Amino acid sequence: MIFSSYPFLLQLLPLVWVSFLLCRRWGMTSAAVAVLLCGSTIFYLSWSWHDGALLLASIVLNHALGRCQQARPSRRWLILAIVGNLSLLLYYKYAGFLLGFLPQAVHWQWALPLGISFFTFQQMAWHVDLYQRRPGTTSGLARYALFVLFFPQLIAGPIVHARNILPRLRAGWLGRPLPWTLGVTLLCMGLAKKVLLADSIAPGVDRLFGAAASGQALNAVEVLTAAFGYGLQLYFDFSGYGDMAVGLGLMFGIRLPTNFRAPYRSSSIVDFWRRWHITLSAFLRDYLYVPLGGGHSGRLRQAFNLMLTMLLGGLWHGAGWQFVLWGGIHGLLLGAAHAWRRAFPPLPAPLGLALTTAAVMLVWIPFRANSLAVAMNMYRGLLDWSGPSLTAPASLVQELPRLELVTSLPWALPVLLVLSMYGRTALQHCLALRDGARGLLAGGLLILVLKTLAERPDRAFLYFNF
């Protein structure tokens, strides 16, 4: 079950929301927590009972360690919690990658539990905050479980801090104004990004990367088309999910952080990482980069800290050398950007925008490729300017329901790139509208989305793989 599916939109969400509104009407805070817990549990179990049991066990054990920390504050409880969560992540996500270093190949196949990278990071951050005695981090098991399980952000973020969520679940939560029209409109705008744009780009992008994975040599036009196509697919898919998560949270009176702020509008790679996957960037900064010394321990040490942070950020996304390459390139780009800023004046904004966009799009290649060899094969294709044959014959917008006028993938990408760069964010659009206009926009988009879902199967969000 995913947000962009009939079972979620027409069954689970209405049932949970109506039940929540009844609890709100009668001022039953504990019952509202129970409703959201049940709805979130059903949502996760619809994917896998095994994964659900693992997640629930993780929640109970982490909360028990947290209670020990509260009763007898000690660094050992923090170390035990961090080691325990990292061990879980290593076992499920990285065991096969690490076993590949052994002299004799050991085959390791274990399905990756959905959202494990997100819920382990959130719980580790909770233990750090608890150890540092930050206000708003203590809670009973039910509210702590809801903080981890809350279905809008459970699978693919945004990564939230307990200190920002738990205080909102206490007395007075149900008495605050409920911006449900804003939430519903954001949900529908996110659905439109995902279903009408990202899912429509996907078949053409998949064909190009699939051709490279099969060993076929792509030319430069095909490689650039694949790179820019995937970069736009990922943006509309992931930012669409983020809009849905924030919108769903608002429907239940819980404000989740924004994860994207027009990242392809960035004029430098530093600016890009302030706008892309904001909550992960903040997590890596606060819990890794700053403790390592950040940028206050000399230029070489700063470059090392940046590289290590981005390498680990790459590995967080997946266990493979292609993710190491992706993180390493971003580490080099960030180091170079800081060195340039110390030695030279900033680039003109248009030039900075063009260079940043080109660099980011090209570096998406190893992120999408299923191996390092495939990524290198595609990079070699950048040297071949023999002609725009395009291995994937079907174009991006042959499948876009509302943009049939654009007839080929290379011509369609600039249109979508402009959409991603300019104008307001979805949240800014919603805030600028009155309730009546929001209703018309949400209704129109929802009809288009439901019609499109009836015509083709829904596709899982890309970040579900991480």
C-alpha positions in Angstrom: 0.0 0.0 0.0 1.4 3.4 -1.0 0.0 6.9 -0.8 -0.7 6.9 -4.6 -2.9 3.8 -4.6 -6.7 3.2 -4.4 -6.5 1.2 -1.2 -4.8 4.0 0.7 -6.7 7.0 -0.8 -10.2 5.4 -0.8 -10.0 3.0 2.2 -7.3 3.4 4.9 -6.9 7.2 4.8 -10.7 8.1 5.0 -11.2 5.5 7.8 -8.3 6.8 9.9 -9.1 10.4 9.3 -12.8 10.2 10.2 -11.9 8.2 13.3 -9.3 10.9 14.2 -11.8 13.7 13.7 -14.3 12.0 16.0 -11.7 11.7 18.7 -10.8 15.4 18.1 -14.5 16.4 18.4 -14.8 14.6 21.8 -11.4 15.7 23.0 -10.1 12.1 23.4 -6.3 12.5 23.1 -5.4 9.0 24.1 -7.9 7.6 21.7 -6.5 9.8 18.9 -3.1 8.4 19.6 -4.5 4.9 19.4 -6.3 5.6 16.1 -3.1 6.8 14.5 -1.1 3.9 15.9 -3.5 1.4 14.5 -3.7 3.1 11.1 0.1 3.4 11.0 0.6 -0.3 12.0 -1.9 -1.4 9.3 -0.2 0.7 6.7 3.2 -0.8 7.5 2.0 -4.4 7.9 0.4 -4.1 4.4 3.9 -4.4 3.1 5.3 -7.2 5.3 4.4 -8.9 8.5 8.0 -9.8 9.1 9.1 -6.2 8.7 6.3 -5.1 10.9 7.4 -7.5 13.7 11.0 -6.2 13.4 9.9 -2.6 13.6 7.7 -3.1 16.6 10.5 -5.0 18.4 12.9 -2.2 17.5 10.5 0.4 19.0 10.0 -1.6 22.2 13.7 -2.2 22.8 14.7 1.3 22.0 12.1 2.7 24.3 13.2 0.3 27.1 16.8 1.6 26.6 15.6 5.1 26.7 13.8 4.4 30.0 17.0 3.1 31.4 18.8 6.3 30.3 16.1 8.4 32.1 16.3 6.3 35.3 20.1 6.0 35.5 21.7 8.5 33.1 24.9 6.9 31.7 26.9 7.0 28.5 26.8 3.3 28.3 23.1 3.3 27.6 23.7 5.6 24.7 26.5 3.5 23.3 24.4 0.3 23.7 21.5 2.0 21.8 23.7 3.3 19.0 25.5 -0.1 18.6 22.2 -1.9 18.6 20.6 0.2 16.0 23.7 0.2 13.8 24.0 -3.6 14.1 20.4 -4.0 12.9 21.1 -1.7 9.9 24.4 -3.5 9.1 22.8 -6.9 9.3 19.9 -6.2 7.0 21.5 -3.6 4.6 25.2 -4.0 4.5 26.0 -7.7 5.3 26.0 -8.7 1.6 28.2 -5.8 0.7 30.7 -6.5 3.6 30.8 -10.2 2.8 31.9 -9.3 -0.7 35.3 -8.5 0.8 35.9 -12.1 1.8 38.3 -14.2 -0.3 35.5 -16.6 -1.2 32.2 -15.2 -2.3 29.4 -15.6 0.2 25.9 -15.1 -1.2 23.6 -13.1 1.1 20.1 -12.5 0.2 17.7 -10.8 2.7 14.9 -8.5 1.9 15.6 -5.0 3.1 13.0 -4.0 5.7 11.0 -1.0 4.4 12.1 2.3 5.8 14.9 0.8 8.0 17.4 3.6 7.2 14.8 6.2 8.3 13.5 4.6 11.5 16.9 3.6 12.8 18.3 7.1 12.3 15.3 8.6 14.0 15.7 6.4 17.0 19.4 6.9 17.3 18.8 10.7 17.2 16.3 10.3 20.0 18.9 8.5 22.2 21.4 11.3 21.6 18.8 13.9 22.5 17.8 12.0 25.5 21.4 11.6 26.7 21.9 15.4 26.2 18.7 15.9 28.2 17.1 18.1 25.6 13.5 19.1 26.5 10.6 17.4 25.0 12.2 14.0 24.5 10.6 11.9 27.3 7.4 10.0 26.6 5.5 6.9 27.3 5.6 3.9 25.0 2.4 4.7 23.1 3.4 8.3 22.1 7.0 7.2 21.4 5.7 4.4 19.1 3.6 6.9 17.2 6.6 9.2 16.8 8.4 6.3 15.0 5.4 4.7 13.3 3.5 7.8 12.2 2.7 6.6 8.6 3.1 9.9 6.7 6.9 9.9 7.4 7.6 6.3 8.3 8.7 4.9 5.0 10.8 7.7 3.4 11.0 10.6 5.8 11.2 13.4 6.5 13.5 12.4 9.3 12.0 14.0 12.4 13.2 14.6 15.9 11.3 13.5 18.9 11.7 16.9 20.6 9.7 18.4 17.7 6.9 15.7 17.7 6.4 14.4 21.2 5.4 17.7 22.8 2.7 18.1 20.2 1.0 14.8 21.1 0.3 15.9 24.7 -2.6 17.8 26.2 -3.9 20.6 23.9 -2.9 18.7 20.7 -6.6 18.2 19.6 -7.6 21.7 20.7 -5.4 23.5 18.2 -6.7 24.7 14.9 -6.6 22.0 12.3 -5.3 23.3 8.9 -7.0 20.4 7.0 -7.7 22.3 3.8 -4.0 23.1 3.5 -3.1 19.5 4.3 -5.5 18.0 1.7 -4.3 20.4 -1.0 -0.6 19.6 -0.3 -1.5 15.9 -0.4 -3.1 16.3 -3.8 -0.3 18.4 -5.2 2.2 15.8 -4.1 0.1 13.1 -5.7 0.1 15.0 -8.9 3.9 15.4 -8.8 4.3 11.7 -8.2 1.6 10.2 -10.5 1.3 12.7 -13.4 5.0 13.6 -13.7 7.5 11.3 -12.0 5.7 8.0 -12.9 5.3 9.2 -16.5 9.0 9.9 -16.9 9.9 6.6 -15.4 9.4 4.2 -18.3 11.8 6.1 -20.6 14.4 6.5 -17.9 14.2 2.8 -17.1 14.7 1.9 -20.7 17.9 3.9 -21.0 19.4 2.7 -17.7 18.3 -0.8 -18.6 20.1 -0.6 -21.9 23.3 0.4 -20.2 22.9 -2.4 -17.6 22.6 -4.9 -20.4 26.0 -3.8 -21.7 24.8 -1.6 -24.6 26.9 1.4 -25.3 25.0 4.7 -25.1 26.0 7.8 -26.8 26.3 11.2 -25.1 22.8 12.4 -26.0 21.4 9.2 -24.5 23.5 9.4 -21.3 22.6 13.1 -20.8 18.9 12.3 -21.4 19.0 9.4 -18.9 20.9 11.6 -16.3 18.6 14.6 -16.6 15.5 12.4 -16.9 16.3 10.5 -13.7 17.2 13.7 -11.8 13.8 15.1 -12.7 12.0 11.8 -12.0 13.7 11.5 -8.6 12.9 15.2 -7.7 9.2 15.0 -8.6 8.9 11.5 -7.0 10.7 12.4 -3.7 9.5 16.0 -3.3 6.0 14.8 -4.2 6.3 12.2 -1.4 7.5 15.0 0.9 4.5 17.2 0.0 2.2 14.3 0.7 3.9 13.6 4.1 3.6 17.3 5.2 0.0 17.4 3.9 -1.1 14.2 5.7 0.6 15.4 8.9 -1.4 18.7 8.8 -4.6 16.7 8.4 -3.8 15.2 11.8 -2.6 18.3 13.4 1.1 17.4 13.3 3.6 19.6 11.5 6.3 17.7 9.7 9.4 19.5 8.3 9.8 20.4 4.7 12.3 18.2 2.9 12.8 20.2 -0.3 13.1 23.9 -1.2 13.5 24.1 -5.0 17.0 22.3 -5.0 17.4 22.7 -8.8 17.4 26.5 -8.3 20.7 26.3 -6.4 23.6 28.4 -7.6 26.2 26.3 -5.8 26.6 22.7 -4.6 26.6 24.0 -1.0 23.3 25.7 -1.7 22.0 22.5 -3.3 22.6 20.5 -0.1 20.7 23.1 1.9 17.7 22.6 -0.3 17.8 18.8 -1.1 16.6 16.2 1.4 16.9 18.8 4.1 16.3 16.6 7.1 19.0 14.1 6.1 21.4 16.9 5.4 20.7 18.3 8.8 21.1 14.9 10.5 24.5 14.3 8.9 25.6 17.8 9.8 24.4 17.7 13.4 25.4 14.1 14.3 28.4 13.5 12.1 30.0 16.6 10.4 29.9 18.9 13.5 31.1 16.3 16.0 34.0 15.6 13.6 35.0 19.2 13.9 33.0 20.7 11.0 34.7 23.6 9.3 36.4 25.0 12.4 39.4 22.7 12.5 41.5 23.7 9.6 41.0 23.5 5.8 42.4 20.0 5.3 40.4 18.7 8.2 37.3 20.4 6.9 37.8 18.7 3.5 38.3 15.4 5.3 35.2 15.9 7.4 33.1 16.7 4.3 34.4 13.7 2.4 33.8 11.3 5.2 30.3 12.7 5.8 29.3 12.4 2.2 30.8 8.9 1.8 28.7 7.7 4.7 25.8 9.6 3.3 26.2 7.7 0.1 26.4 4.4 1.9 23.3 5.3 3.9 21.4 5.3 0.6 22.7 1.8 -0.4 25.3 -0.9 0.0 27.3 -0.7 -3.2 30.3 0.9 -4.8 28.1 3.1 -7.0 26.8 4.8 -3.8 30.4 5.3 -2.6 31.2 6.9 -5.9 28.1 9.2 -5.7 29.0 10.3 -2.1 32.7 10.7 -2.9 32.0 13.0 -5.9 29.7 15.1 -3.8 32.4 15.2 -1.1 34.9 16.5 -3.7 32.4 19.0 -5.1 31.7 20.4 -1.6 35.4 20.6 -0.7 36.1 22.4 -4.0 33.2 24.8 -3.4 34.5 25.8 0.0 38.0 26.2 -1.3 36.7 28.4 -4.2 34.7 30.5 -1.8 37.8 31.3 0.3 40.0 32.2 -2.8 37.6 33.8 -5.3 34.5 35.8 -5.5 31.2 34.0 -6.1 30.3 33.0 -9.7 27.6 35.0 -11.4 24.2 33.5 -10.4 23.3 32.2 -13.9 26.7 30.5 -14.4 26.6 29.0 -10.9 23.1 27.7 -11.6 24.1 26.1 -14.9 27.2 24.5 -13.5 25.5 23.2 -10.3 22.6 21.7 -12.3 24.9 20.0 -14.8 27.1 18.6 -12.0 24.2 17.3 -9.9 22.4 15.7 -12.8 25.6 13.9 -14.1 26.3 12.6 -10.6 22.8 11.0 -10.4 24.2 8.4 -12.8 25.9 6.2 -10.2 23.0 6.8 -7.8 20.6 5.2 -10.3 22.9 2.6 -11.9 22.6 -0.8 -10.4 26.4 -1.2 -10.3 29.6 0.7 -10.5 30.4 -0.9 -13.9 27.1 0.3 -15.3 27.8 3.8 -14.1 31.3 3.8 -15.7 29.8 2.5 -18.9 27.5 5.4 -19.0 30.2 7.9 -18.2 32.2 6.5 -21.1 29.3 7.2 -23.4 29.7 11.0 -22.7 32.7 10.8 -25.1 30.5 9.5 -28.0 28.7 12.3 -29.9 27.9 10.2 -32.9 24.2 11.1 -32.9 20.9 11.4 -31.0 19.6 7.8 -31.7 18.1 7.4 -28.2 18.1 3.7 -27.4 14.7 4.0 -25.7 12.3 4.7 -28.6 9.3 5.7 -26.5 9.6 9.2 -25.3 9.0 10.7 -21.9 5.8 12.5 -22.7 4.1 10.0 -24.9 3.0 8.8 -21.4 2.5 12.2 -19.8 -1.3 12.6 -19.7 -1.4 16.3 -20.1 1.7 17.1 -22.2 1.2 15.3 -25.5 2.3 18.3 -27.4 5.9 17.5 -26.5 6.9 14.6 -28.6 10.4 13.5 -27.5 12.4 12.9 -24.3 15.2 15.5 -25.0 12.6 18.2 -25.8 10.4 17.4 -22.8 13.2 17.6 -20.2 13.7 21.3 -20.4 10.0 21.8 -19.8 10.1 19.8 -16.6 13.5 21.3 -15.6 11.9 24.8 -15.7 8.9 23.5 -13.6 11.4 22.2 -11.0 13.4 25.5 -10.9 11.0 28.3 -11.1 7.9 29.4 -9.3 6.8 28.7 -5.7 7.1 25.5 -3.9 3.9 23.4 -3.4 3.6 24.7 0.2 4.0 28.3 -0.9 1.4 27.8 -3.5 -1.0 26.4 -1.0 -0.4 29.1 1.6 -1.2 31.8 -1.1 -4.6 30.3 -1.8 -7.9 30.8 0.0 -9.8 27.7 1.2 -12.2 27.8 -1.8 -9.4 27.9 -4.3 -7.6 25.2 -2.4 -10.6 23.0 -2.6 -11.0 23.5 -6.4 -7.3 22.8 -6.9 -7.3 19.7 -4.7 -10.4 18.3 -6.3 -9.2 18.8 -9.9 -5.8 17.2 -9.2 -7.3 14.3 -7.3 -9.6 13.5 -10.2 -6.7 13.6 -12.6 -4.6 11.4 -10.3 -7.4 8.8 -9.8 -8.1 8.7 -13.5 -4.4 8.1 -14.2 -4.2 5.4 -11.6 -7.1 3.6 -13.2 -5.3 3.5 -16.5 -1.9 2.3 -15.3 -0.5 0.5 -12.3 0.9 2.6 -9.4 4.7 2.6 -8.9 6.4 2.6 -5.5 8.3 5.7 -4.4 12.0 5.6 -5.4 13.2 6.3 -1.8 11.4 3.1 -0.6 14.6 1.4 -1.9 16.7 3.1 0.7 
